[in-house]
Amino acid sequence: MRNFKLLLQREPAAIGSLVASVMPVLVLLGIVRVDEAGIAAVIVAVNTIVGLYIRLMVSPSSALAATIAATPVAAPAAPASPAPAHEIISA
């Protein structure tokens, strides 16, 4: 199962390629009625959904949390001190 997850993490579009291979057969057999544009839309949708799912589920969240924790955060800037009253009056 681990190898399968690694394969999908490297190439999530493989599922879309599988759908692209199967859809024309389903159309020829009359199981699914859809034109070429519909097939293309289904393949794009499958690639998008599978890609997002794989990036959310397969990517190690602990590594992401460690990356976020290791990212330095800039200290807030000190507020500027107001100009002395004599500079405001002379201006």
Contact map, one row per residue, 1 for C-alpha under 8 A:
1111100000000000000000000000000000000000000000000000000000000000000000000000000000000000000
1111110000000000000000000000000000000000000000000000000000000000000000000000000000000000000
1111111000000000000000000000000000000000000000000000000000000000000000000000000000000000000
1111111100000000000000000000000000000000000000000000000000000000000000000000000000000000000
1111111110000000000000000000000000000000000000000000000001000000000000000000000000000000000
0111111111000000000000000000000000000000000000000000000001000000000000000000000000000000000
0011111111110000000000000000000000000000000000000000000000000000000000000000000000000000000
0001111111110100000000000000000000000000000000000000010000000000000000000000000000000000000
0000111111110000000000000000000000000000000000000000011001100000000000000000000000000000000
0000011111110000000000000000000000000000000000000000000000000000000000000000000000000000000
0000001111111100000000000000000000000000000000000000000000000000000000000000000000000000000
0000001111111111000000000000000000000000000000100110010000000000000000000000000000000000000
0000000000111111100000000000000000000000000000100110000000000000000000000000000000000000000
0000000100111111110000000000000000000000000000000000000000000000000000000000000000000000000
0000000000011111111000000000000000000000000001100100000000000000000000000000000000000000000
0000000000011111111100000000000000000000001101100000000000000000000000000000000000000000000
0000000000001111111110000000000000000000001000000000000000000000000000000000000000000000000
0000000000000111111111000000000000000000000000000000000000000000000000000000000000000000000
0000000000000011111111100000000000000000001001000000000000000000000000000000000000000000000
0000000000000001111111110000000000000010001000000000000000000000000000000000000000000000000
0000000000000000111111111000000000000000000000000000000000000000000000000000000000000000000
0000000000000000011111111100000000000000000000000000000000000000000000000000000000000000000
0000000000000000001111111110000100000010000000000000000000000000000000000000000000000000000
0000000000000000000111111111000000000010000000000000000000000000000000000000000000000000000
0000000000000000000011111111100000000000000000000000000000000000000000000000000000000000000
0000000000000000000001111111111100000000000000000000000000000000000000000000000000000000000
0000000000000000000000111111111111000000000000000000000000000000000000000000000000000000000
0000000000000000000000011111111000000000000000000000000000000000000000000000000000000000000
0000000000000000000000001111111100000000000000000000000000000000000000000000000000000000000
0000000000000000000000000111111110000000000000000000000000000000000000000000000000000000000
0000000000000000000000000111111110000000000000000000000000000000000000000000000000000000000
0000000000000000000000100110111111000000000000000000000000000000000000000000000000000000000
0000000000000000000000000010011111100000000000000000000000000000000000000000000000000000000
0000000000000000000000000010000111111110000000000000000000000000000000000000000000000000000
0000000000000000000000000000000011111110000000000000000000000000000000000000000000000000000
0000000000000000000000000000000001111111000000000000000000000000000000000000000000000000000
0000000000000000000000000000000001111111100000000000000000000000000000000000000000000000000
0000000000000000000000000000000001111111110000000000000000000000000000000000000000000000000
0000000000000000000100110000000001111111111000000000000000000000000000000000000000000000000
0000000000000000000000000000000000011111111100000000000000000000000000000000000000000000000
0000000000000000000000000000000000001111111110000000000000000000000000000000000000000000000
0000000000000000000000000000000000000111111111000000000000000000000000000000000000000000000
0000000000000001101100000000000000000011111111100000000000000000000000000000000000000000000
0000000000000001000000000000000000000001111111110000000000000000000000000000000000000000000
0000000000000000000000000000000000000000111111111000000000000000000000000000000000000000000
0000000000000011001000000000000000000000011111111100000000000000000000000000000000000000000
0000000000011011000000000000000000000000001111111110000000000000000000000000000000000000000
0000000000000000000000000000000000000000000111111111000000000000000000000000000000000000000
0000000000000000000000000000000000000000000011111111100000000000000000000000000000000000000
0000000000011010000000000000000000000000000001111111110000000000000000000000000000000000000
0000000000011000000000000000000000000000000000111111111000000000000000000000000000000000000
0000000000000000000000000000000000000000000000011111111100000000000000000000000000000000000
0000000000000000000000000000000000000000000000001111111111000000000000000000000000000000000
0000000110010000000000000000000000000000000000000111111111100000000000000000000000000000000
0000000010000000000000000000000000000000000000000011111111100000000000000000000000000000000
0000000000000000000000000000000000000000000000000001111111100000000000000000000000000000000
0000000000000000000000000000000000000000000000000000111111110000000000000000000000000000000
0000110010000000000000000000000000000000000000000000111111110000000000000000000000000000000
0000000010000000000000000000000000000000000000000000011111111000000000000000000000000000000
0000000000000000000000000000000000000000000000000000000011111111000000000000000000000000000
0000000000000000000000000000000000000000000000000000000000111111100000000000000000000000000
0000000000000000000000000000000000000000000000000000000000011111110000000000000000000000000
0000000000000000000000000000000000000000000000000000000000011111111000000000000000000000000
0000000000000000000000000000000000000000000000000000000000011111111100000000000000000000000
0000000000000000000000000000000000000000000000000000000000001111111110000000000000000000000
0000000000000000000000000000000000000000000000000000000000000111111111000000000000000000000
0000000000000000000000000000000000000000000000000000000000000011111111100000000000000000000
0000000000000000000000000000000000000000000000000000000000000001111111100000000000000000000
0000000000000000000000000000000000000000000000000000000000000000111111110000000000000000000
0000000000000000000000000000000000000000000000000000000000000000011111110000000000000000000
0000000000000000000000000000000000000000000000000000000000000000001111111000000000000000000
0000000000000000000000000000000000000000000000000000000000000000000011111100000000000000000
0000000000000000000000000000000000000000000000000000000000000000000000111110000000000000000
0000000000000000000000000000000000000000000000000000000000000000000000011111000000000000000
0000000000000000000000000000000000000000000000000000000000000000000000001111100000000000000
0000000000000000000000000000000000000000000000000000000000000000000000000111110000000000000
0000000000000000000000000000000000000000000000000000000000000000000000000011111000000000000
0000000000000000000000000000000000000000000000000000000000000000000000000001111100000000000
0000000000000000000000000000000000000000000000000000000000000000000000000000111110000000000
0000000000000000000000000000000000000000000000000000000000000000000000000000011111000000000
0000000000000000000000000000000000000000000000000000000000000000000000000000001111100000000
0000000000000000000000000000000000000000000000000000000000000000000000000000000111110000000
0000000000000000000000000000000000000000000000000000000000000000000000000000000011111011000
0000000000000000000000000000000000000000000000000000000000000000000000000000000001111111000
0000000000000000000000000000000000000000000000000000000000000000000000000000000000111111100
0000000000000000000000000000000000000000000000000000000000000000000000000000000000011111110
0000000000000000000000000000000000000000000000000000000000000000000000000000000000111111111
0000000000000000000000000000000000000000000000000000000000000000000000000000000000111111111
0000000000000000000000000000000000000000000000000000000000000000000000000000000000001111111
0000000000000000000000000000000000000000000000000000000000000000000000000000000000000111111
0000000000000000000000000000000000000000000000000000000000000000000000000000000000000011111
